[in-house]
Amino acid sequence: MWSPQPCSACQCSRGNVKCQPIPCAGPNNQQAVTPKSKRLDDKDSKDRVPEWRNINQMRGGSRGVPEVKKKEVKTLTPAVTVKPVPAKKKKPEVLVQIPTRRVEVHVPIVPARPPIPAVKSHKDSFHSDEDDYDDDPDSDDDDDFVGPPLVEAIARPAPRATLRPALARRPVPVPAAPGRPVVTFPQKPSFMESLLPGCLLSDSLIACGSTGLAHMPIITDQGVKTLYLADNKISKIPARALAGLPNLEWLDLSKNKLDDSSISPLLFQNLTRLRRLILDGNNLTKVPTFLPPSLVELKINDNKLSGLTPSSFKGLSKLLTLELEDNYFHDGNVSPLTFRPLRKLIYLRLEDNKFRAIPSGLPTSIQELHLSDNKIEVVHAGILNKTVNLRLLDLSHNRIREDRIAPQAWIHLLKLESLDLSHNKLVHVPSFLPVGLRQLTLHHNQIELIPGYVFGHMRPGLDSLHLSHNRLRDDGIDGVSFLGLSASLSELLLDHNLLQSVPPGLLQLKNLQLLRLNHNLISYVPMNALCDTRASEDSPLISVHLQYNLIQRRLIPPTAFSCIRHYHSVLLRPQRQEDYE
């Protein structure tokens, strides 16, 4: 685009003309302009007209540029500033004629894509070819204009925006209203044709969650590593839908309408780097076949899986996490050979199914096993013999009784640290507990008794014992009930029971820091129940809960809490009678 002002350069960007001043050429190559007061002779006019036509030819013809006639040249008034030539170097004067008629220059305009919102993390960087149009006068673009600036501006076509291929897409940030950032693209890329405006984009992420997608979008982009399509209405996935995402690592298709026919055996063929696959909340009745061997995490919770076969997880030797919660599994439709290919499995969730016993054939590598909300009634001997690396076992919300736990059930679990048996049908604390156990959760049972020496074999001993919401009475806790925990136990939760006095044996717990006795029937706190008056050191207790009992605070001996460092560590208010007053 040429300009009526000297020493200027104009460029077209998306149909908009941008002009900026540039440094004028030096004395060696500057061409002088005839002052306004000097008459134009016929010879100069004749020479100038062909030159103007040559410029039109450089631009591909005279279309859009009117022909300058000889008689018109004499009446034109130059609209340029006069810059005299230094006296020491005189050069032939060259007249630059500027017609007063407006000239339209047709430049192809690249259509802009409507703004698309995107999530931008602190690691994301945005770039576009529009950055090539730098507004800085000192930028490198100025160096391209050498010689008479006006003639060069006319003869040189405006640069066209170079579109970045879809495989190397980088969105361009634009100002957005407060809320979430948005990005736009220089041109509508082919891989965006099936995405909705509500999708969130960044360099390696495409997130179209809860956007109402009914069809799987066809995307081609080597830079995408995460594709989030959760909470939509997708019911069918074309076999080659993911072929253009060879570097995809995380695919979330949860909460859609997928069934067994929705997923083709060839769908994951090209995803050699896929590590996480989430299929929660669909209508699958079997595990999809030909899953990528690169998977380390697989989630198929809240589906309708009705069985597991020896080939269900074939080839998934790198899998670390497997979640199969809330399906239709029971003892008869899960093969003992199901988990054999999972040689590195660490984390397994089988909650909310219909198992009556712990499944057999669990991999030896497993460290966390979650089996809550089943119908487990019995723990057989030897069922866990090979799970020697197990550290956490969750059997809560089942139907287990202590007499249905085999004495040798956990004998080989030397690394087991956490055992959750809450919400079962236990009547007393189970015997033969794992020797290395640190956390034992037994709340919401029917426990009436803590047998003596039941923790005596443990090394180093329990750190936390949770016995809340049971039926413990004074005769259910003996002086030796906590033997073996004197140096280790730091949390003892006995709230919501039927205790009428502070349990004996608490002075033996030298590391106890948290004691909960609230919501019992305790009416009195004896002098040596919590503090040994003969001991010179302070107690490690930092929190004692005695509220909602029947304690008369004015009858408490002055030395009952003398070993506790801070008075606010003992909570006595409110009591039951105070609550009703």
N, C-alpha and C positions, 0 to 999 in steps of 0.2 A: 504494500500500500504506500503510495507516495504522499508527500505532505507539502502544503504550501509554504511551510516555514523551512528555512535552511538549517543545516546541522541537526536534523531530526531523523529518527528511524521509527517506522510504524510496522506493527505486526498484527496479524489476525489471530484471535484465540476464540474458537467457538462462535464465530460470527461477530465478535466485538473487536473494534479497532483500538489498539493501545499505542500511543505515540510517546516518545521520550527523547529528550535532547541527548546528543552525542557530541564528543569532541570534534571540532571542525578540523579538516585536513590541514597539514602544515604548509608552509610557504612553497615547499618544493613541488607539491602536487596539487595545490589549490588552484582552482580555476575562477578567475575574476568574473564579476557580474557587472554588466553595464549599468551605470546610474540611470535613474529615472529621467533626468533632464536631458540625456543624450538621445538624439534621434536615431531611429533604426533605419538603416539603409536597405535597399532592395537586395543587395548581395547577401547580407547577413540573413535576411528572411528566407531567401532561397536555400541557403545552406542549412537553415534550421528545420525547415519543414521535412526534408528527408530524414533528418536525425530523429524527429518525433515519430515518423512512421517506422523507423527501425526499432524503436523502443516497443511499439505495438507488436511488431513481428516477434520480438523476444518474448512477449507475453502470450504468444500463440495466436496472433491475428489481431485485427482491429475491432473485434466485437467488444462493445462496452466502452470504447475509446473513440470519440468523434475525430474526424479528419480535420486537421488545421489547415485552413486555406490561407493563401498569401495575403489577401486583403484583410483577413481577420487579424493577422499578426500585427499589423500597423496600429490597430486600435487597442491592443491589449496593454494593460498596465501591469508591470511586474509586481508581485506581492512578496518580494524577498528583500532582505536587508542588504545594503551595499557594504561590501568589505573591500577597501582599496588594496591594490597589490603593492608591496614594498617597492620603493623606487630603484633599489639596487638590482632587482631582478624583474625585468619587464617581460611579460609573456603575452601572447595574443589573447585578446579578450574573447571570451566565449559567452554568448548570450543564452541564458536559460529562460525559456518562455513558458509561462504558466497560464493556461486558459482559465477564464473566470467561470466556465461551465463546470458543474460537478461531474466527476468521473466515477462510475460504479465499478468496483473490482469484484468479480465473482470468485469467491474462495469456498471450496467445499467445507461445509460445516458438519462437525461430528456431533451427532445427537447425544445429549447427556442423559444418563440413566437417572430415574427418580431416586431421591435419597432413600437409603436403606439403613435402618438402625443397626448398630453393631456394638458389641462389647469390646472395649479396648482395655487390655491389661497393661501393667507397667512395663511388660516386656514387648508389647506389640509396637511396631513402627509402621507408619503409613507413608506411602509415596505414590506419586502419579507423574505422568509425563507432563502434566501441566506445570510441574515445578521447573520445566525447562524455560518457561517464560519468566525470567527474573526481572523484577522491577528495579534492581540496583543499576544505576547508571554506569557503575564501574565494572559491570559484569563482563564476562568473556564474549558475550554476544556482540558487543560494540566493535570488537576487533574485526568482525566480518565485513564491515562497511568501510572500504578504502576508496579514496577518490572523491568525486563530487557526490555528496551525500544524497542530493535530491534525485539525481539520475539513477543512482544505485538503488534507492528505495523504490523507484518505479519498476526498474528492470528485474529486480530480484523478487521472486514470488514469496509470499508469506509462508513461514514454516508450518507444516502440518503436524498436528499432534500424533506422535508415534504411539500406537496402542500396545500395551503390554499384553502378551498372550495370557489366556486364562490359566495356563499352568503355572504362571509366575505372578498371579494376581496380587496387587497391593491396593487396597481401598484408599480413597482420598478423604480425609476428615473435612467436614464442613460444619459451620456453627449450628448448634442445635439448642432448642429450648431446654431449660433445666429439667433434668430427669435422667435420661440415658443418652449416650453419644450415638451419633449416626455417621455413616460413611456413604460416599457415592463413588461411582466408577466413571472413568472417561468415556467408556462405551459399554453398552449392554453386552456383557460376555455371554457366550453360549451356555455356560454351565449354570447361569442364574435364571434361565428361562422358566423353570418350574418352581422356583422358590417364591414364597409369599413375602410381602413387605414387612411382616413382623419378625422376620428372621434376624438373628444377631450374628455378626460376622467379625472375624479378625484374621490375622495372617494364617493361623493354623486351626481355627475353630469355625464351624458352622453350626449354629444352634437355632432350631426351628421348633422348640417345645411349645405346646399349647397354642398352636397357630391354626388348627383345624385342617391340617394336611390330610387329604384322602388318598393320595398316591405318593409312592416313593419318588422323590426328585432324582433326576439323573444328573450327576455331578461329575465333572472332570477337573481335577486339580491335584497336582502332586504335592502341594504344600499343606493340604488339609490333614490334620492328625486326629482331630476330634469331631465327630458328627453326632449331634444331639437332636433326636427326633421324638422325644418322649411326649406322652399325653396328646396323641393325635388320633386320627381315624384310619391309619394305614392298614389295609387288609391284604394287599398283594405287593410283592417285591419282585420286579423283573430279574431274570437270572444274571444280567450284565449291569445291574444298577450300580454296583460298587466297583466295577472294573476300572473306572477312571480315578480311583483313590488308592494307589499302590502303597502309600505311606500311612494309611489310616491305622491308628493305634487304639482308639477308643470309640466304640459304637454303642449308642444307647437307643434302643427301640422299645423301651418299656411303656406300658399303658397305651397300647394300640389294639388293633383287632386282628392280630396275626393268629393263624392256625397252622396246622401241619402242612397244608397245601400252599401256604403263603411263602415259604422259604424253599427256594430251589437248592438242590445239592451243589450247584455250581456257583451259588451266591458268594461264597467266601473263598473261591478258588484263587483269586488274585491278591487276597489280603494276607500277605506273608509276614506282615509286621503287626497284625492285630493282637493286642494284649488284653483288652477288656471288652467283654460282650455282655450287655445287659438286656434281658428279654422279660423282665418282670411284668406282671399284670396283663398277660395275653391269654390266648385260648389253646395253647399247645398241649397235646396229649402225649407227646414223646420228645425226647431230646433231639434237636436237629442233627442231621448226619453231616459228615465231612466238615467238621469244625476245624478252624486253622490250628495247626500244631503249636503255633506261637502263643496261644492263649495262656495267660497266667491268672485270669479272673473270669469266672462264668457265673452269671446270676439268672436263674429261671424261677424266681419266687412267684407265688400267687398265680399259678397256671392250673392246668388240669392234667398234669403228668400222672399217668396211671401205672407206671412200671419202669424198672431199670434193668437192662440186660448187660451181658459182658461186653457188648460192643457200643454201649451208650456213650462211653468216653474214650473210645479207641483213638490212640495217637496223641492224647493230651498229656504227654509225659512231663510238660513244664507247668501244668496247672498248679497254682498255690491256693486259690480260694474257690470254693464251690458252694453255692447257696441254692437250696431246693426247698425252701420253706413254703408252707401252705399249698400242698399238692395232695394227691390221693395215694400216697405210699403206705403200704402196710407190710407185715412180715412175709406175706405170700407173693408179692410182686416185685421184690428187690432181690436180685441174684447175689449170692455170696461172692461172685466174681466181678461184680459191677465196678468196684473201686481198684481192681488190680492194676489197670494202666496208670493210675494216678500215683506215681512213685514219689512225687515231691509235694503232694497235697499237705497243707498245713492247717487250713481253716475249713470246717465243714458245718453247714447249717442244714438241719433236717427238722426244724421246728414245725409245729402245727400240722402234723400228719396223723397217721393212725397206727403207729408202731406199738406193739404190746411188749416188745423187748428191744434191747439195743441191737442194731443190725450187726451181722457178722461180716467178716472179711474187710474190716476197716484197714486202711494203709498204715504201715508202721511209722510213716513220717508225720502223721497227724499230731497237732499240738493243741487245737481247740475243737471241741465237739459240742454242738448245741442240739439238744433233743427235747427241749421244753415243749409243753402243750401237745403231748402225745397221750397215749393210753398205756404207758409202760407200767407194769405191775411187778416185774421181777428183774433182778440183775443176776444173770447166770455166772457161774464160775467159769473162768477161761475165756469169756467173751471179749475181754479187754487185754488178754495176755500179750498180744503182739503190738499193742499201742503203747510201747514203752516210752515214747516221747511226749505223751499226753501231759499238758500242763493245766488245762481248764476243761472241766466237764460240767455241763449244765443239764440237769435232769429235773428241773423245776416244773410245776404244774403237770404232774403225772399222778399215778396211783400207787406209789411205792410204799410198802410197809417194811419195817426193819427186819421182820422175820422172813421176808422174801429176798433179802440181800445175802448172797452166798458169802460165807466167811472168807473165802479166798478171792472175792470179786475184784478187789483193788490191790492185791498183794504185790503185783508186779509193776504197779504205777509209782515208781520211785520218784518221778519228776512231777507228779501231780501236785499243784499248789492251790488250786481253787476248786471246790466242790459245792455245787448249788443243789440242795435237795428241798428247797422251799416249796410250799403249796403241794405237799404230798400227804400221806396218811401215817406218818411216823408217830409212835407213842413214846419212844424214848430215843436218846441219841444213839445212833448206830455204833456198834463195836467194830473192831478191825479196820479202822479208818486208815487211809494211806499214810505212811510214816512221814513223808515230807510235806504234808498238807499245811498251808499257811492261812487259808481263809475257808471257813466252814459256815455255810448259810443254811439255816434250818427254820427260818421264820414261817409263820402261817402253817403250822402242823398241829398235831394234838399231843405234843410232848409233855409228859408229866414227870419225867425222871431223867437226871443226868447221872448215869452210873459212876461209881467210884473207879478211879484209875482208867477211865475210858480214853483219856488223852495221855496216859503215862508213857506209852511207847514212842511218842512222836519226837522227832529230832529235826530241827531245833525246837519245834512246837508251834502252835497256832499263834497267828498275829491278830486275827479277828474271829470272834464267835458271835454269830447273830441268832438269837433265840427269841426274838420278839413274837408276839401274837401266838402264844402257846398256852398250856394249862399248868404251868409250873406252880407248885405250892411249896411251903416251907419244908415239907418232908421229901420233896423231890430233889433237893440239893444237899449233898453231904459235904463234910469238911474236906474230903479227899476228891471231890468231884472235879476240881480244877488242877489236880496234881499233874505235873508235867508241863504246865503252862506258866510257871512262876517267873521265868526269865524272858518269856516271849510275848505273852498276851498284852496287847495295848488297847483293844476295843472289846468291851463286853456289853452286849445289848440284851437286856432282860425286861424291857418295857412291855406293857400290855399282857401281863400274866396275872396270877392270883397270889402273889407273895404277900405275906402279912408282916414280914420283917426283913431287914437287910440280910442277904444270904451269908452264911459262914464261909470262911476260906478266902475272903477278898484281900486280907492283909498279906497273904502269901504271894499275891500278884505284884511283884516289885516293879513291873514296867507298865502297869495299867494307867492309861491316860484318859480314856473315855469310858464312863459308866452310866448306863441308862437304866433307871429303875422307876421311871415315871409310869403312871397308869397302872398301879398295883393297889394293894390294900394295906400298905405299910403304915403303921400308926406310931412308931417310935424308932428313934435312931440311937442305939446304945453308944456308950462312950468309946469303946474299942472296936467298933464295927468297921470304920473306915480309916481311922488314925490310931497308930500305936503310940500311946502316951510315953512309952519307955524309949522310943526311937528319937534320936536327935536330929535326923535329917528330915527334910520336907518330902511329902509324897509327890510322885510324878503326876498325880491327877490334875488335869486342867479343865475337866468338865464333868460335873456330877448332876444328873437330872433326877430330881425327886418330886417333881410337881405332879398334881392330880393323884395324890395318895390321901391318907387320913392323918397326917402328921400334925401335931400341935406344936407349932414352932416355938412357943415360949417354954415348952417342956424339954427342949433339946439341950443336952449338957453343953456347957461352954467350951469344953475341949473336944467335942465330937468332930469338929472340922479344923482343929488347930494345925494339922500338918499340911493343910492345903494353902498354897501361897497366897492366892487372891480370893477374897471373899465372894466376888462376883462369879467365881467358877462353880459355885453351888447354887443350883436353881431349886427353890422351894415354893415359889408362888406360880400359880394358885394351887390350893389344895381342894379336894372334893367338896368339903363342907363350905369352904369360902366361895366356891363357884356357885353353890346353890343359894347362898345368902343374898 
